[in-house]
Amino acid sequence: MMRLQQVLAEKLKDPKILLKTREKTRDSAEVYTDDEFLGVIFLDIEDEDGMASFNMGILDIDLDDTEGSA
């Protein structure tokens, strides 16, 4: 999980990325920067290559109004 945290921090260019394990499952972790929840990363434990998928929701209030609506 530590290596996955390092890769995610590099890709998102945010050294404050932190992965927190979830209580009821071992195949995913919550992703935070500081205390802000960003999303969930899911591990495909059956994939021999060790694939992971990051799921992040973006709220309307997080979008910059000057860019227009999506």
MDTraj code that builds the backbone (N, CA, C; nanometers):
import mdtraj as md
import numpy as np

residues = "MET MET ARG LEU GLN GLN VAL LEU ALA GLU LYS LEU LYS ASP PRO LYS ILE LEU LEU LYS THR ARG GLU LYS THR ARG ASP SER ALA GLU VAL TYR THR ASP ASP GLU PHE LEU GLY VAL ILE PHE LEU ASP ILE GLU ASP GLU ASP GLY MET ALA SER PHE ASN MET GLY ILE LEU ASP ILE ASP LEU ASP ASP THR GLU GLY SER ALA".split()
xyz = np.array([
    [0.0836, -0.1196, 0.0000],
    [0.0000, 0.0000, 0.0000],
    [0.0878, 0.1255, 0.0000],
    [0.2044, 0.1174, 0.0617],
    [0.2935, 0.2327, 0.0695],
    [0.3429, 0.2733, -0.0694],
    [0.3799, 0.1753, -0.1520],
    [0.4272, 0.2066, -0.2880],
    [0.3151, 0.2691, -0.3696],
    [0.1947, 0.2211, -0.3541],
    [0.0797, 0.2774, -0.4245],
    [0.0577, 0.4229, -0.3824],
    [0.0744, 0.4521, -0.2556],
    [0.0625, 0.5893, -0.2060],
    [0.1690, 0.6783, -0.2697],
    [0.2918, 0.6281, -0.2816],
    [0.3997, 0.7052, -0.3433],
    [0.3702, 0.7354, -0.4898],
    [0.3244, 0.6359, -0.5633],
    [0.2938, 0.6541, -0.7055],
    [0.1805, 0.7540, -0.7231],
    [0.0767, 0.7420, -0.6436],
    [-0.0367, 0.8337, -0.6526],
    [0.0061, 0.9770, -0.6196],
    [0.0889, 0.9941, -0.5191],
    [0.1392, 1.1271, -0.4827],
    [0.2216, 1.1873, -0.5963],
    [0.3016, 1.1046, -0.6634],
    [0.3808, 1.1522, -0.7772],
    [0.2918, 1.1915, -0.8942],
    [0.1958, 1.1077, -0.9272],
    [0.1075, 1.1337, -1.0415],
    [0.0201, 1.2560, -1.0191],
    [-0.0275, 1.2748, -0.8969],
    [-0.1131, 1.3894, -0.8655],
    [-0.0316, 1.5129, -0.8250],
    [0.1000, 1.4962, -0.8200],
    [0.1910, 1.6055, -0.7806],
    [0.1504, 1.6664, -0.6461],
    [0.1227, 1.5775, -0.5515],
    [0.0820, 1.6196, -0.4176],
    [0.1489, 1.5280, -0.3145],
    [0.2568, 1.5743, -0.2515],
    [0.3270, 1.4897, -0.1549],
    [0.2470, 1.4615, -0.0276],
    [0.1339, 1.5289, -0.0089],
    [0.0529, 1.5092, 0.1118],
    [-0.0517, 1.3986, 0.0950],
    [-0.0501, 1.3282, -0.0184],
    [-0.1452, 1.2186, -0.0407],
    [-0.1251, 1.1110, 0.0661],
    [-0.2352, 1.0655, 0.1216],
    [-0.2322, 0.9617, 0.2243],
    [-0.3407, 0.8589, 0.1948],
    [-0.3049, 0.7318, 0.1985],
    [-0.4023, 0.6240, 0.1832],
    [-0.4365, 0.5695, 0.3209],
    [-0.5658, 0.5582, 0.3469],
    [-0.6130, 0.5020, 0.4740],
    [-0.6928, 0.3762, 0.4437],
    [-0.6550, 0.2669, 0.5089],
    [-0.7265, 0.1418, 0.4864],
    [-0.8697, 0.1533, 0.5365],
    [-0.9566, 0.0786, 0.4726],
    [-1.0973, 0.0774, 0.5110],
    [-1.1203, -0.0399, 0.6053],
    [-1.2108, -0.0230, 0.7001],
    [-1.2310, -0.1238, 0.8049],
    [-1.2841, -0.2574, 0.7543],
    [-1.3809, -0.2548, 0.6656],
    [-1.4511, -0.3782, 0.6305],
    [-1.4019, -0.4441, 0.5023],
    [-1.3006, -0.3869, 0.4381],
    [-1.2520, -0.4460, 0.3143],
    [-1.1012, -0.4284, 0.3031],
    [-1.0374, -0.5239, 0.2388],
    [-0.8926, -0.5178, 0.2213],
    [-0.8539, -0.4825, 0.0784],
    [-0.9519, -0.4707, -0.0111],
    [-0.9201, -0.4471, -0.1520],
    [-0.9324, -0.3008, -0.1929],
    [-0.9420, -0.2103, -0.0955],
    [-0.9533, -0.0682, -0.1290],
    [-0.9025, 0.0169, -0.0127],
    [-0.8765, 0.1439, -0.0449],
    [-0.8318, 0.2394, 0.0568],
    [-0.8877, 0.3764, 0.0226],
    [-0.9095, 0.4574, 0.1246],
    [-0.9543, 0.5950, 0.1037],
    [-0.8325, 0.6821, 0.0771],
    [-0.8480, 0.7792, -0.0136],
    [-0.7385, 0.8680, -0.0516],
    [-0.7668, 1.0071, 0.0042],
    [-0.6687, 1.0623, 0.0748],
    [-0.6813, 1.1945, 0.1366],
    [-0.5623, 1.2810, 0.0978],
    [-0.5830, 1.4125, 0.0991],
    [-0.4751, 1.5095, 0.1003],
    [-0.5028, 1.5986, 0.2204],
    [-0.4076, 1.6041, 0.3114],
    [-0.4325, 1.6634, 0.4426],
    [-0.5534, 1.5916, 0.5025],
    [-0.6578, 1.6625, 0.5405],
    [-0.7780, 1.5996, 0.5961],
    [-0.8918, 1.5922, 0.4954],
    [-0.8663, 1.6292, 0.3702],
    [-0.9720, 1.6310, 0.2689],
    [-0.9800, 1.4968, 0.1962],
    [-1.0987, 1.4371, 0.1982],
    [-1.1229, 1.3114, 0.1288],
    [-1.1275, 1.3377, -0.0211],
    [-1.0482, 1.2614, -0.0985],
    [-1.0464, 1.2763, -0.2443],
    [-1.1240, 1.1670, -0.3158],
    [-1.1134, 1.0441, -0.2676],
    [-1.1793, 0.9337, -0.3356],
    [-1.1353, 0.8004, -0.2778],
    [-1.1605, 0.6957, -0.3564],
    [-1.1275, 0.5599, -0.3135],
    [-1.0446, 0.4935, -0.4227],
    [-0.9411, 0.4236, -0.3817],
    [-0.8616, 0.3461, -0.4759],
    [-0.8902, 0.1986, -0.4506],
    [-0.9223, 0.1276, -0.5586],
    [-0.9576, -0.0140, -0.5510],
    [-0.8438, -0.0972, -0.6079],
    [-0.8075, -0.2032, -0.5381],
    [-0.7032, -0.2944, -0.5825],
    [-0.7668, -0.4178, -0.6430],
    [-0.7193, -0.4572, -0.7599],
    [-0.7664, -0.5805, -0.8219],
    [-0.6725, -0.6914, -0.7766],
    [-0.7068, -0.7554, -0.6656],
    [-0.6172, -0.8545, -0.6059],
    [-0.6069, -0.9823, -0.6887],
    [-0.6974, -1.0017, -0.7824],
    [-0.6907, -1.1190, -0.8690],
    [-0.6039, -1.0943, -0.9916],
    [-0.5713, -0.9697, -1.0203],
    [-0.4877, -0.9336, -1.1343],
    [-0.3411, -0.9553, -1.0978],
    [-0.2718, -1.0382, -1.1749],
    [-0.1318, -1.0685, -1.1460],
    [-0.0424, -0.9461, -1.1604],
    [-0.0836, -0.8485, -1.2414],
    [-0.0031, -0.7283, -1.2634],
    [-0.0231, -0.6242, -1.1539],
    [-0.1137, -0.6482, -1.0610],
    [-0.1360, -0.5563, -0.9504],
    [-0.2041, -0.4273, -0.9906],
    [-0.3087, -0.4355, -1.0682],
    [-0.3796, -0.3170, -1.1156],
    [-0.4593, -0.2501, -1.0033],
    [-0.4676, -0.1158, -1.0095],
    [-0.5477, -0.0383, -0.9152],
    [-0.6300, 0.0629, -0.9931],
    [-0.7471, 0.0971, -0.9404],
    [-0.8378, 0.1922, -1.0048],
    [-0.8766, 0.2985, -0.9031],
    [-0.8606, 0.4268, -0.9408],
    [-0.8902, 0.5384, -0.8512],
    [-1.0225, 0.6014, -0.8917],
    [-1.1147, 0.6148, -0.7962],
    [-1.2473, 0.6707, -0.8208],
    [-1.2622, 0.7979, -0.7382],
    [-1.2840, 0.9112, -0.8087],
    [-1.2942, 1.0408, -0.7415],
    [-1.4158, 1.1152, -0.7930],
    [-1.5025, 1.1556, -0.7023],
    [-1.6177, 1.2369, -0.7395],
    [-1.5815, 1.3847, -0.7343],
    [-1.6340, 1.4632, -0.8280],
    [-1.6089, 1.6074, -0.8299],
    [-1.7433, 1.6779, -0.8191],
    [-1.7587, 1.7578, -0.7149],
    [-1.8831, 1.8302, -0.6906],
    [-1.8861, 1.9600, -0.7698],
    [-2.0058, 2.0081, -0.7981],
    [-2.0216, 2.1354, -0.8686],
    [-1.9497, 2.2493, -0.7976],
    [-1.9530, 2.2485, -0.6651],
    [-1.8905, 2.3580, -0.5903],
    [-1.7384, 2.3565, -0.6025],
    [-1.6819, 2.2430, -0.6465],
    [-1.5373, 2.2331, -0.6656],
    [-1.4926, 2.2866, -0.8013],
    [-1.5864, 2.3047, -0.8925],
    [-1.5526, 2.3518, -1.0265],
    [-1.5417, 2.5032, -1.0289],
    [-1.4502, 2.5533, -1.1082],
    [-1.4320, 2.6976, -1.1230],
    [-1.5399, 2.7513, -1.2161],
    [-1.6195, 2.8478, -1.1696],
    [-1.7285, 2.9043, -1.2494],
    [-1.6802, 2.9706, -1.3773],
    [-1.5568, 3.0161, -1.3827],
    [-1.5075, 3.0850, -1.5019],
    [-1.4854, 2.9901, -1.6186],
    [-1.4782, 2.8610, -1.5919],
    [-1.4571, 2.7632, -1.6978],
    [-1.5881, 2.7194, -1.7619],
    [-1.7004, 2.7566, -1.7067],
    [-1.8287, 2.7114, -1.7591],
    [-1.8674, 2.5783, -1.6998],
    [-1.9856, 2.5334, -1.7318],
    [-2.0323, 2.4063, -1.6763],
    [-1.9911, 2.2910, -1.7655],
    [-1.9769, 2.1745, -1.7046],
    [-1.9342, 2.0552, -1.7773],
    [-2.0508, 1.9879, -1.8440],
])
top = md.Topology()
chain = top.add_chain()
for i, resn in enumerate(residues, 1):
    res = top.add_residue(resn, chain, resSeq=i)
    for name in ("N", "CA", "C"):
        top.add_atom(name, md.element.get_by_symbol(name[0]), res)
traj = md.Trajectory(xyz[None], top)
